[in-house]
Amino acid sequence: MSSDYSDDDMPLARTNGHLSASTISKAEDKAMDSHAKPKPAPVSIRNGPVDDAPPQANGNGKRKSRSSINHVSYKDESDSDDGPLAKRQKKKAVLDDSDDEVLSKRKGKLPPAADETAMAEDSDDDLPLNAKLASKRKAIEKNAEKDAKAIRASEAKAKKPTPKKKVVKDDSDSDVPLAGAKGKKRPSNGINGKSKANGIKKEDSDSDAPIRKKPKTTASKAKVKAETSTPKKAPAKKAAKKEVSEDPKSDDEEAEYRWWDAPKKEDDSVKWTTLEHNGVLFPPAYEPLPKNVKLIYDGTPVNLHIEAEEVASFFGSMLNSTHNVENPTFQKNFFTDFKEVLDRTGGATDRSGKKVAIKEFAKLDFKPIFDYYYAKNEAKKARPAAEKKAEKAERDKAEAPYMFCKWDGRKEKVGNFRVEPPGLFRGRGEHPKTGKVKKRVMPEQITINIGKDAKVPTPPEGHKWKAVQHDNKATWLAMWQENINGSYKYVMLGATSAVKGQSDFKKFEKSRELKKYIAKIRKEYTADLKAEAMADRQRATAVYLIDKFALRAGNEKDAENEAETVGCCSLKYEHVTLREPNTVIFDFLGKDSIRFYDEVTVDRQVFKNLRVFKKAPKREGDDIFDRLTTTQLNKHLSSYMPGLTAKVFRTYNASYTMSNLLKDLKVSNATMAEKIKLYNDCNREVAILCNHKRTVGASHEAQMEKLGDRIKGLKYQKWRNKMMLLDVDPKQKKKKGAAFFELDADLDESWIHEHQNFLVEEQRTKIQKKFEKDNQKLQEEGKKIMPDKELKERMHAADDLAKKFKKENKSKKVEAEGRGPTVEKIEGNIQKIEERIRTLELQAADRDGNKEVALGTSKINYIDPRLTVVFAKKFDVPIEKFFSKTLREKFNWAIKSIEDDDHWEF
């Protein structure tokens, strides 16, 4: 190996565990051939998060509020409190070739199988769903190959007149297996060593350079670049920008900054020229507990220094969050930090001032503190609406100066301008530091980034900023270091800002660019699946898994300070189970430390490779890809396309799949609800093909039941209207037939009685709320409120409804309602009700089909939003049906940039 190469360029031979052989012979590869017929591949059979029992500590990364305020047991149920509450079970080492049973001991409800998940097309043929998925995926990949060839051919044709034709001649190699390229040596693990790789000419623009070669100062910052546009619009935009700059104070109404139409910046590293903002908003100071509210230790109320009392209140106020406070790791970390604060502030004393030594967590009783905060919160909720409104207005007034900044004279929304208040660190998954005290952030810890000529925000009285800098290559406004993990927190612009929009735009443009190279990449990694060099074979297998199954690349973790999560390159022996002839099961802690289960079918060669990578003497704890790191993988990928990393594949696959599915749609005479369902069906198919799964929500069944009751309620309403027809014109029975007037099969007498009672009670509730609201309004206006007698009068309407239902049940007849009822009016009502029923039934089918699929994940993060805009325009569906107000603001660039382009394609 040449001395020019860095450590990152060398095939990895890790010292932490058993290693794979450096090469693999053809004979060894052939010996693993099987006569069993492989299953359709590549397909994800069963994929998604797993509901472990008991659940992992804070496994979903969210704070759950429990309504129960029962007594909390603080007893440490584990034998030792040195480890996480729900530590992953160790598996026995399996040294032979068959490891089918390795994962069988793992508890927990597995995610649904692919054939349990609804697809967009419910075909009547006998082809298994997995075969359909494999066939559909291959068809999409075939289209991708054709598109790549067409794009490269078009580019080659455009470059023909150029004298530098020989420089880009390597492009023709895109369709030739790497092994067959003459006079070219394949780079190993991302070694390119040259200024040009795989025939791709490097551009001078910094934005086109591989991420790994970006200057260190801008590597971790959001990069801002306005893309090239039609030169006709450029002068207008410059003029508009100048006009804004001349009057920076008129910030209420400004012309929209269409950065996607603006000319490309010459220096992309400079993010702003002028920057003004008002700094950060600090949380309120701690309010001491009342004198009668004390922490109790071993039955004795104790007095604490205000700093120690605040830390005790952190724990005491969250007793209802049992998944945190009952976690032994959470308890241990909290108690360690609490003891440190006690020692520093003089400890605890009893009522007589005598020292109380707090030595055991189990003897602490936080119930009085919890009861105080619980009562306080309940009182806060019960306040009059006017008081809540006044408080909100006051809070909005305090926050207003921090919500916006002036970025190159433009008014831009700031994202997270609030400094996080002190409290207890939750962490995600089995985080080893969960329960530690997050200290209050002081101004002396905060660095302000602002324009040289701008007024520096005034720090709180008696304090000063850590530093003030004027770095126009940074996109953050303020920064500080938190005490738990030592990570830096940044105040950035909001999701609707131009900076964030440009970041999203570049992400999707990068995935569009991958269209040109995807065929070449797939052809070469397919060839390398049989490479003799183990490092090349491991790299090819990793790229296959990332491309086909959207696995994250994965990074090394500091096990002591970070939750141990896994990606493709960091898979261990115990995370992979192989089942002949070509099924692979991944079972590991994924993103956010959630246990992730993925059962897939792979090409036979990939299966054989994984068998080799797990070959004895490897055992539990050893790396599967011991000759590959994420850095090496991304370095290799960037040799195909500048800036290409593993995560670009996920965006490309989701967007390209959605693009293909939308192209094939043919909509004629469809209702709005049917069009929306068609879009969601495509979105769901993308989520299934790209493995965006989720566990079924705990409330799903209740929601579906509620939706079912609404549908049945409408059917009952339709039947009543039909009976009204007979009341108006008895001849309708002969005209329409007796079957028309029969009760729907979903409805029975007991359900009807129950529904009637519900309708009566619902009306009573509405009357009660309207009465209270009217009285509140009178009270606010200083007028006399209505007496209870008025409420009783109003309640007669509900009593009359109950009597009407009772009469209908007895007579089996329904009197026509409304002013001047006619056959035409009632038939019109029936038609409207039927349309509502169809809409709700579509919603129910859509919701049930989406119960295991994370549509939001695909739509928000991975599907190019312009595809949704194109669909909305093509089929005349309001964009509001797909994007909430927040998403419309976030993807404003996508909506506006192609508003005049009817032929935009991904």
Order of alpha helices (4+ residues) and beta strands (2+ residues): alpha-beta-alpha-alpha-alpha-beta-beta-beta-alpha-alpha-alpha-beta-beta-beta-alpha-alpha-beta-beta-beta-beta-beta-beta-beta-beta-alpha-alpha-alpha-beta-beta-beta-alpha-alpha-alpha-alpha-alpha-alpha-alpha-alpha-alpha-alpha-alpha-alpha
